[in-house]
Amino acid sequence: MADHVLAIDQGTTSTRAIVFDARGAIVATAQREHSQVLPRAGWVEHDPVEIWTNTEWVVASALSRARLGAGDVVGIGVTNQRETAIVWDRRTGRPVANAIVWQDTRTQEHIDRLSAEAGVDRFAEQTGLPLATYFSASKIAWILEHVPGARAAAEAGDLLFGTPDTWVVWNLTGGGRGGIHVTDVTNASRTLLMDLQTLDWSDELLAVWDIPRAMLPEIRSSSEVLGVAQLPGIARGIPIAGILGDQQAAAFGQAAFDAGESKNTYGTGNFLLVNTGTEIVRSQHGLITTVAYRCADDPARYALEGSIAVTGSLVQWLRDNLGIIERSEDVETLAATVDDNGGAYFVPAFSGLFAPYWRPDARGALVGLTRFVNRAHIARAALESTAFQTRDVIDAVIGDTGRVVSELRVDGGMTRDALLMQFQADILGVPVIRPKVVETTALGAAYAAGLATGLWSGFDELREHWREDVRFEPAMPDDERARRYRLWQKAVSRALDWVDADVTA
């Protein structure tokens, strides 16, 4: 009897496949990093072919390590880095350019022109999103404008667009030999092209961005059988039964199914989601309104989200650009060699600041330096910046909902860092709770697929799988918490207004 689920987690820095059993426990995993292509300042790209090749490898490896065949798996769930734009030729299956990653800022001039006409909230009522380079629409428009022949091919109906979930599922179901061209409501809601109420592509917005509708995938529910895998000798015949954007998947994996329930994921960036049920709540404090999930034909559930661009990727920057650590996991050890940040505050506004500021003119700043500060203080300041940015977003959530956050459920790779989690509890003044399974992004995709295929009966059964692992209680005095947060806000003010007309980086 098939009683396992396979999750494919296509992330910003790597692709993973994880096999879960019927209790939601990890049976086997495989992971492979892909290259970060940085052609110039502000540009971030990925090779879609490398991503797909890695996907094939991790799927085969995870199933092999689990000693399972296709007949042992009830379904495949896919989760992915959102907003990243891939455009490919439906005839050849080849991308017309590298994927433009969600962190990329090359389209800022286009965003500025549209914002100048009616403000950054010009399309917020329809999409829930501010005008920002973060989202997919301007990236698609850039490819059509700058890749030779792309505009003509798109208008002829030969080009397809998708976020990485669409690219993976298209290839997984046959590619140019009958692959399905789909996405789900959570990913579609991050494009600046979908109407939150109709859950369909907006002709008005397609006209604004000059994007042919034929390029866009069909929008489906997050949990339903979409198609069948066609990987010879690996995963042929397994239903593809779930798609969720990575942050919505993490909330699903944390069993945050109902209004008021939330989670915070610590990955390449940080993302706090607060479920608002079937109500579309408009933020007044710099948060995004987004789709949380949709199961089959049920009404969609919505959420408020606080998106932070740079957290885990700052640790990678310390490793790859500065060389002060050899491995990402060494940052905690180094930071623990000092008692505090030595007066240094690190604002990692490498692509501007996302929620709740939405300031594309900001750039990274390391302030408060004296000769006393050493590389350990910088490592600690880098970790603390993650906690401070989360405090910014939590305060915005309280402002929008009027509800006090009594505890914070966390997940993602950085939550293994006990020093960071303790500082997070200290700077928030509330307990921070890490679950037994911190890979909740992949778990959420597995849950979506398992629900659609009948492995699990419903949300109540999934709630029973959630188990607390560690609870970090705040220990910092109130006056010290206030002092450090005040200095953080002062540091943020120093990072603003950096980009002028003659500063393009």
Salt bridges, closest charged atoms under 4 A:
ASP3 OD1 - HIS4 ND1 2.82
ASP9 OD2 - ARG16 NH2 2.52
ASP21 OD2 - ARG23 NH2 2.76
GLU45 OE2 - ARG106 NH2 2.86
GLU83 OE2 - ARG82 NE 3.76
GLU83 OE2 - ARG190 NE 2.79
ASP89 OD2 - ARG91 NH2 2.64
ASP104 OD2 - ARG106 NH2 2.89
GLU117 OE1 - ARG122 NH1 2.71
GLU125 OE2 - ARG282 NH2 3.54
ASP158 OD2 - ARG91 NH1 3.35
ASP200 OD2 - ARG213 NH2 3.19
ASP203 OD1 - ARG213 NH1 2.70
ASP210 OD2 - ARG151 NH2 3.43
GLU218 OE1 - ARG220 NH1 3.95
GLU224 OE1 - ARG220 NH2 3.23
ASP246 OD1 - ARG82 NE 3.27
ASP258 OD2 - ARG463 NH2 2.76
GLU305 OE2 - ARG82 NH2 2.68
GLU305 OE1 - ARG190 NH1 2.80
ASP320 OD1 - ARG319 NE 2.60
GLU329 OE2 - ARG327 NH1 3.37
ASP330 OD1 - ARG327 NH2 2.75
ASP361 OD1 - ARG359 NE 2.79
GLU384 OE2 - ARG380 NE 3.44
GLU384 OE2 - ARG484 NH1 3.95
ASP395 OD2 - ARG391 NE 3.18
ASP400 OD1 - HIS285 ND1 2.83
GLU407 OE1 - ARG471 NH1 3.90
GLU439 OE1 - ARG16 NH1 2.51
GLU439 OE2 - ARG416 NH2 2.55
ASP460 OD1 - ARG463 NH1 2.94
GLU468 OE1 - ARG471 NH2 2.98
ASP469 OD2 - ARG434 NE 3.60
ASP478 OD1 - ARG481 NH1 2.68
GLU480 OE2 - ARG483 NH2 2.93
GLU480 OE2 - ARG484 NE 2.71
ASP497 OD1 - ARG359 NH2 2.94
